[in-house]
Amino acid sequence: MKKQSAINIMIGLVLSIILFHLLIIIKIIPYDITWGGRLKNDNEMYLFESISIFINLLLCITLLIKGEFIKSTISIKIVDIVLWIFLVIFVLNTIGNVFAETMFEKLFSVLTLLFSYLLWVIVKKSKVNELK
């Protein structure tokens, strides 16, 4: 898979995840099926969902910079470091989702595994780049 294709797919998926979290905030999707079923009230849900949306927006902006959809003064090395951090987070999240209490979250392990693969495609160095 080409790096640009992986970036495009990731941007689409991240925007879908942001929409999912917005649907939880406006209570179209019940929050008790997320966060391992640990949220106890609306205040906790608003806090956790807001943090999740912020983190996903950060990932989306980083991908937009990496894909050269937006110009930035941020070094590409910093962008790559941020993407590597997200890769590690998604690998760990995949493991966590496999052991989640709800079947809904267990299914998310497939999505987080896909995110991990796509991020790997985006951040790995190609043989051509290593020769430069």
N, C-alpha and C positions, 0 to 999 in steps of 0.2 A: 504494500500500500504506500502511496506517495504521501509525503509529509503534509502537503497542502490539502489533500483530501482528508487526512486525519484531523487537521485543524478545522476544516469546514464542518465535518461531522461532529466534532467536539463542541463547536459553538452552537450548533443546532440542539445537541443534547443538553448542554448547560442551560440554554434558554428554556427548554422544556422542563428542566428541573426547577428553574426559578418559577415558572408558571405553576408547577405542582405545589411549591411552597406557598405561593400566593393563594392558591385554592384552599390550602389548609388554614391560612390566616382568615380568609373570609368564610370559613367553615362549610365549604362545599365538600371537602374531604375531611373526615374526622381525624383529629390529631392522636387519638389513642392507638392508631395503627402504625404510628411513626415513633421514632426515638426509643425503640425497644419497649414501647408501652409504659415508659417511666414517667411521662408528664402527668402531673396531678391536677393542674388547673389551667385556665385560659392565660393567666399571666406568664406562667412557665412556657406555654406554647408560643405566645407572642415573642418572648425573649429568644427562645431557641430558633424559631422560624426566621426572625429578623437576622440573627447571626448567620444562619444558613444562607439566606438570600445575599447578605453582604459578602460572604466567602465565595459564593457562586458568581457574583458580579465581579469580584476580584479575578477569579479564574477566567471569566469571559473577556474582561479587558486585557488580561495578559495574553490570551489567545489571539485577540484582535491585533495586538501589537506584534506578536510572533508571526502572524499571517500577513502582516503589513497592510491591514485594513485601515489602521489608524497610525499616524505618525506619533512618535514619542521621543523624548530626550532621555528616556531610561535606556541604559546599556542593555544590549541583547544578552550579555552574560548574566545580568540580574534577572532578566525575563526567563532565561533558561534555569537559573537557580530556583526561581519561584515555581516553574513547571516541574522540576525535579521534586520539590517539596510536595506539590500536589500529587505527583506519582506515588510517593511513599505513603501519603495519607490515603489515597484510593486503594492501594494494596492492603493497608491495615484495615480500612473500612470494609473491604471485601471479606477479610477474615472475620471481622466482627459481625457482618451481616449473615454469614453462614451460621453463626451461633446465636442469632437473634431469637427472641421469644415468639414473634409473630411470623406467620408464613409470608405475609406481605413483605416484611423486611428481608426475609431470607431470599425472596425473589430479587430484591435489589442487589444481591451479591453478583448476579449476572451483569447488571448495569455497571456496577463499580469495577468489575473485572474488565468489561469493555472499555471503560474510561482509562483503566490502568494500561491496557494494550495500546489505545490510541495515544496516550501521553508518552508511552515508550517510543512509539513511531515518531512522535514530534521531537523528542529531546535526544534521541540517540544520534550519535555522529555517524554519518555515512562515510564510506571509504574515500569518496571524492573529497569530502571536507577534511579528512585526516591528512591528505597529501598536500593540502594548501598551506 
